[in-house]
Amino acid sequence: MNWGDENRRCVFNTIESSLPLFVETMGYSAWERIFTRTDGYPYYHWLYTLEGEGSMEMRGERFLLTPGQGVLLTPFTPHSYSPASDRWVTVYITFGGTAAEAILNSLDMNTSAIYAIDSEGASFVSLMEEMIHKADWDTELSGMELSTALYRFLMLLRNYGMRDEQPSLSQYYDKLRPVVRWMEEHFSSNVGLAEMVEQANMSVSYLNELFRDAFGMSPYSYLIHLRLRQAKKMMIMNPDKTLKEVSAQTGFNDVSHFVATFRKKEGITPAKYRELHISTEIRD
């Protein structure tokens, strides 16, 4: 998108601040200026470089923001930034909401950090441009629409953003895709960590590290997740199947192991889960 040489700034109605996520401002700076905020900004602040370079200082450190890099600042984080080239072109979003902190905590993003968007992140940049362009001409754009787009924006940043020079989630997924595909095909068999390590062709410690970074759990926990997901589907789709049959067809050693694992992970027994969901379908 060709933005031209004019700045664009959209400020939104404060009545939307009751939403779980709301956009306070967003815009495009054709010529980014010098800002110094010793007390930080009262909302989350995303600043992303399209062209040129900018100098950012926070936490007593100075960083260079080049094209494809951005910074996410948490509320009231002291910072300053200024152009480091003749022209520094940026897009920015400031946001908050009753659920903003919880959402960013769940995504492990509730910290001020520099992000670089990996080579697969074209959709992320397109979404920022789409949000700003739409807000610029659509005076009826609702806070709910913006909230939905903001949530998608955060998910894409989590997926494609390489924080503080660490690989992005999409890069972790790329490394794990072959072994995850194999797990999805073989979860019903008697397989465990040893077979996963063999399929992944990497050490146990590195496989564990990748799974925890990508999914927040160990490889074995992910295998159990796949088995339980299939078991839940099977119990609802095939209500006549016994729990013994379900456990045997989803990779559990025996029905007692299946019931104990299901109760531990889901908080109810498989029989109760089936009863609740089948009765719900009947009522619907």
KEBA-624774 format. One record per residue (C-alpha): residue number from 0; x, y, z. Coordinates in steps of 0.1 Angstrom, whole numbers. Last residue first. Layout:
N
+-----+-------+-------+-------+
| pos |     x |     y |     z |
+-----+-------+-------+-------+
| NUM |     X |     Y |     Z |
...
+-----+-------+-------+-------+
! end
This chain:
284
+-----+-------+-------+-------+
| pos |     x |     y |     z |
+-----+-------+-------+-------+
| 283 |  -308 |  -283 |   209 |
| 282 |  -321 |  -303 |   239 |
| 281 |  -308 |  -336 |   224 |
| 280 |  -274 |  -320 |   217 |
| 279 |  -271 |  -308 |   253 |
| 278 |  -280 |  -343 |   266 |
| 277 |  -253 |  -358 |   244 |
| 276 |  -227 |  -333 |   257 |
| 275 |  -235 |  -337 |   294 |
| 274 |  -237 |  -375 |   293 |
| 273 |  -205 |  -379 |   273 |
| 272 |  -186 |  -357 |   297 |
| 271 |  -201 |  -375 |   327 |
| 270 |  -190 |  -409 |   313 |
| 269 |  -155 |  -395 |   305 |
| 268 |  -151 |  -384 |   341 |
| 267 |  -149 |  -347 |   351 |
| 266 |  -121 |  -322 |   357 |
| 265 |  -109 |  -323 |   321 |
| 264 |   -72 |  -331 |   325 |
| 263 |   -73 |  -352 |   358 |
| 262 |  -106 |  -368 |   350 |
| 261 |   -95 |  -378 |   315 |
| 260 |   -62 |  -392 |   328 |
| 259 |   -80 |  -413 |   355 |
| 258 |  -106 |  -425 |   330 |
| 257 |   -81 |  -435 |   304 |
| 256 |   -58 |  -452 |   329 |
| 255 |   -88 |  -472 |   342 |
| 254 |   -98 |  -481 |   306 |
| 253 |   -65 |  -496 |   297 |
| 252 |   -32 |  -487 |   280 |
| 251 |   -45 |  -456 |   264 |
| 250 |   -39 |  -452 |   226 |
| 249 |   -71 |  -437 |   213 |
| 248 |   -88 |  -469 |   200 |
| 247 |   -83 |  -489 |   232 |
| 246 |   -96 |  -461 |   254 |
| 245 |  -127 |  -457 |   232 |
| 244 |  -134 |  -494 |   232 |
| 243 |  -131 |  -496 |   270 |
| 242 |  -153 |  -466 |   274 |
| 241 |  -180 |  -484 |   255 |
| 240 |  -190 |  -473 |   220 |
| 239 |  -228 |  -467 |   217 |
| 238 |  -224 |  -429 |   218 |
| 237 |  -203 |  -428 |   186 |
| 236 |  -200 |  -392 |   175 |
| 235 |  -200 |  -379 |   211 |
| 234 |  -176 |  -405 |   226 |
| 233 |  -154 |  -405 |   195 |
| 232 |  -149 |  -367 |   196 |
| 231 |  -140 |  -367 |   232 |
| 230 |  -116 |  -396 |   227 |
| 229 |  -100 |  -378 |   197 |
| 228 |   -92 |  -348 |   218 |
| 227 |   -81 |  -370 |   247 |
| 226 |   -56 |  -387 |   225 |
| 225 |   -42 |  -355 |   209 |
| 224 |   -38 |  -339 |   244 |
| 223 |   -21 |  -370 |   257 |
| 222 |     4 |  -367 |   228 |
| 221 |     9 |  -330 |   237 |
| 220 |    16 |  -340 |   273 |
| 219 |    42 |  -364 |   259 |
| 218 |    59 |  -337 |   238 |
| 217 |    60 |  -314 |   268 |
| 216 |    37 |  -284 |   272 |
| 215 |    35 |  -246 |   264 |
| 214 |    27 |  -253 |   227 |
| 213 |    55 |  -237 |   207 |
| 212 |    81 |  -229 |   233 |
| 211 |    73 |  -260 |   254 |
| 210 |    73 |  -282 |   223 |
| 209 |   107 |  -268 |   211 |
| 208 |   123 |  -271 |   245 |
| 207 |   111 |  -307 |   250 |
| 206 |   125 |  -316 |   215 |
| 205 |   158 |  -300 |   224 |
| 204 |   161 |  -319 |   257 |
| 203 |   151 |  -352 |   241 |
| 202 |   177 |  -348 |   214 |
| 201 |   167 |  -345 |   177 |
| 200 |   157 |  -368 |   149 |
| 199 |   120 |  -359 |   152 |
| 198 |   109 |  -394 |   144 |
| 197 |   134 |  -410 |   168 |
| 196 |   126 |  -385 |   196 |
| 195 |    89 |  -392 |   191 |
| 194 |    95 |  -429 |   193 |
| 193 |   114 |  -426 |   226 |
| 192 |    88 |  -402 |   240 |
| 191 |    59 |  -426 |   236 |
| 190 |    41 |  -449 |   212 |
| 189 |    16 |  -477 |   217 |
| 188 |    -6 |  -468 |   188 |
| 187 |   -37 |  -444 |   189 |
| 186 |   -14 |  -414 |   187 |
| 185 |     1 |  -426 |   153 |
| 184 |   -12 |  -403 |   126 |
| 183 |   -15 |  -371 |   147 |
| 182 |    19 |  -380 |   163 |
| 181 |    35 |  -382 |   127 |
| 180 |    20 |  -348 |   118 |
| 179 |    35 |  -334 |   150 |
| 178 |    68 |  -350 |   142 |
| 177 |    69 |  -334 |   108 |
| 176 |    56 |  -300 |   118 |
| 175 |    79 |  -295 |   148 |
| 174 |   106 |  -274 |   130 |
| 173 |    80 |  -254 |   111 |
| 172 |    60 |  -249 |   143 |
| 171 |    90 |  -234 |   160 |
| 170 |    95 |  -210 |   131 |
| 169 |    58 |  -201 |   132 |
| 168 |    61 |  -195 |   170 |
| 167 |    89 |  -169 |   163 |
| 166 |   125 |  -176 |   169 |
| 165 |   142 |  -154 |   196 |
| 164 |   159 |  -121 |   186 |
| 163 |   142 |  -102 |   214 |
| 162 |   108 |  -114 |   203 |
| 161 |   105 |  -130 |   168 |
| 160 |    70 |  -121 |   159 |
| 159 |    51 |  -144 |   135 |
| 158 |    28 |  -163 |   158 |
| 157 |    25 |  -139 |   187 |
| 156 |    22 |  -109 |   164 |
| 155 |    -5 |  -128 |   144 |
| 154 |   -24 |  -135 |   176 |
| 153 |   -21 |   -99 |   187 |
| 152 |   -34 |   -87 |   153 |
| 151 |   -63 |  -111 |   154 |
| 150 |   -73 |   -97 |   188 |
| 149 |   -70 |   -62 |   174 |
| 148 |   -92 |   -71 |   144 |
| 147 |  -120 |   -83 |   167 |
| 146 |  -117 |   -53 |   189 |
| 145 |  -118 |   -30 |   159 |
| 144 |  -150 |   -46 |   147 |
| 143 |  -165 |   -43 |   182 |
| 142 |  -154 |    -7 |   184 |
| 141 |  -175 |     0 |   154 |
| 140 |  -164 |    15 |   121 |
| 139 |  -191 |    41 |   112 |
| 138 |  -166 |    68 |   101 |
| 137 |  -151 |    44 |    76 |
| 136 |  -124 |    63 |    57 |
| 135 |   -94 |    63 |    80 |
| 134 |  -106 |    34 |   101 |
| 133 |  -105 |    12 |    70 |
| 132 |   -69 |    23 |    61 |
| 131 |   -56 |    18 |    96 |
| 130 |   -71 |   -16 |   101 |
| 129 |   -61 |   -28 |    66 |
| 128 |   -25 |   -15 |    70 |
| 127 |   -21 |   -34 |   103 |
| 126 |   -37 |   -65 |    88 |
| 125 |   -14 |   -64 |    58 |
| 124 |    17 |   -63 |    81 |
| 123 |     5 |   -95 |    99 |
| 122 |    -5 |  -112 |    67 |
| 121 |    30 |  -108 |    54 |
| 120 |    44 |  -126 |    84 |
| 119 |    60 |  -156 |    68 |
| 118 |    95 |  -140 |    65 |
| 117 |    96 |  -133 |   102 |
| 116 |    84 |  -101 |   119 |
| 115 |   110 |   -87 |   142 |
| 114 |    99 |   -78 |   177 |
| 113 |   114 |   -56 |   204 |
| 112 |   100 |   -60 |   239 |
| 111 |    80 |   -45 |   267 |
| 110 |    63 |   -73 |   286 |
| 109 |    29 |   -89 |   286 |
| 108 |    35 |  -111 |   256 |
| 107 |    34 |  -146 |   271 |
| 106 |     2 |  -152 |   251 |
| 105 |   -18 |  -159 |   283 |
| 104 |    -3 |  -128 |   299 |
| 103 |   -12 |  -107 |   268 |
| 102 |   -48 |  -119 |   271 |
| 101 |   -50 |  -113 |   308 |
| 100 |   -36 |   -78 |   305 |
|  99 |   -60 |   -69 |   276 |
|  98 |   -91 |   -83 |   293 |
|  97 |  -106 |   -51 |   306 |
|  96 |   -93 |   -32 |   276 |
|  95 |   -62 |   -15 |   263 |
|  94 |   -49 |    -2 |   230 |
|  93 |   -24 |    20 |   212 |
|  92 |   -16 |    12 |   176 |
|  91 |    13 |    25 |   155 |
|  90 |    25 |    26 |   119 |
|  89 |    60 |    40 |   111 |
|  88 |    80 |    58 |    85 |
|  87 |   114 |    72 |    95 |
|  86 |   130 |    97 |    71 |
|  85 |   165 |   111 |    72 |
|  84 |   176 |    82 |    93 |
|  83 |   178 |    75 |   131 |
|  82 |   144 |    91 |   138 |
|  81 |   135 |    94 |   175 |
|  80 |   123 |    73 |   204 |
|  79 |   119 |    76 |   241 |
|  78 |   108 |    53 |   269 |
|  77 |    94 |    49 |   304 |
|  76 |    70 |    19 |   305 |
|  75 |    36 |    33 |   318 |
|  74 |    15 |     7 |   300 |
|  73 |    34 |   -21 |   282 |
|  72 |    54 |   -13 |   252 |
|  71 |    55 |   -34 |   221 |
|  70 |    83 |   -25 |   197 |
|  69 |    85 |   -31 |   160 |
|  68 |   108 |   -45 |   134 |
|  67 |   102 |   -52 |    97 |
|  66 |   120 |   -21 |    85 |
|  65 |   147 |   -11 |   111 |
|  64 |   142 |    -3 |   148 |
|  63 |   176 |     4 |   164 |
|  62 |   177 |    -3 |   202 |
|  61 |   190 |    17 |   231 |
|  60 |   191 |     3 |   267 |
|  59 |   182 |    18 |   300 |
|  58 |   150 |    -1 |   303 |
|  57 |   138 |    17 |   272 |
|  56 |   154 |    37 |   243 |
|  55 |   143 |    35 |   207 |
|  54 |   162 |    48 |   177 |
|  53 |   144 |    47 |   144 |
|  52 |   153 |    36 |   109 |
|  51 |   139 |    41 |    74 |
|  50 |   108 |    25 |    61 |
|  49 |    79 |     5 |    75 |
|  48 |    89 |     5 |   112 |
|  47 |    64 |    -6 |   138 |
|  46 |    52 |    10 |   170 |
|  45 |    28 |    -9 |   193 |
|  44 |    17 |     8 |   225 |
|  43 |    -2 |    -7 |   254 |
|  42 |   -21 |    21 |   272 |
|  41 |   -11 |    48 |   298 |
|  40 |    21 |    58 |   279 |
|  39 |    55 |    60 |   297 |
|  38 |    63 |    81 |   327 |
|  37 |    95 |    96 |   312 |
|  36 |    78 |    98 |   278 |
|  35 |   102 |   113 |   252 |
|  34 |    90 |   115 |   216 |
|  33 |   110 |   127 |   185 |
|  32 |    91 |   126 |   153 |
|  31 |    80 |   100 |   126 |
|  30 |    77 |   114 |    91 |
|  29 |    51 |    95 |    72 |
|  28 |    35 |    85 |   105 |
|  27 |     6 |    61 |   101 |
|  26 |   -22 |    57 |   126 |
|  25 |   -38 |    40 |   155 |
|  24 |   -55 |    53 |   186 |
|  23 |   -74 |    39 |   216 |
|  22 |   -82 |     4 |   202 |
|  21 |  -103 |   -17 |   225 |
|  20 |  -100 |   -52 |   240 |
|  19 |  -124 |   -67 |   266 |
|  18 |  -147 |   -38 |   258 |
|  17 |  -156 |   -12 |   284 |
|  16 |  -132 |    12 |   268 |
|  15 |  -156 |    16 |   238 |
|  14 |  -171 |    47 |   254 |
|  13 |  -137 |    63 |   250 |
|  12 |  -145 |    69 |   213 |
|  11 |  -116 |    63 |   190 |
|  10 |   -87 |    84 |   178 |
|   9 |   -75 |    79 |   142 |
|   8 |   -42 |    94 |   130 |
|   7 |   -29 |    97 |    95 |
|   6 |     3 |   115 |    86 |
|   5 |     7 |   126 |    50 |
|   4 |    36 |   117 |    27 |
|   3 |    21 |    89 |     7 |
|   2 |     6 |    57 |    20 |
|   1 |    13 |    34 |    -9 |
|   0 |     0 |     0 |     0 |
+-----+-------+-------+-------+
! end
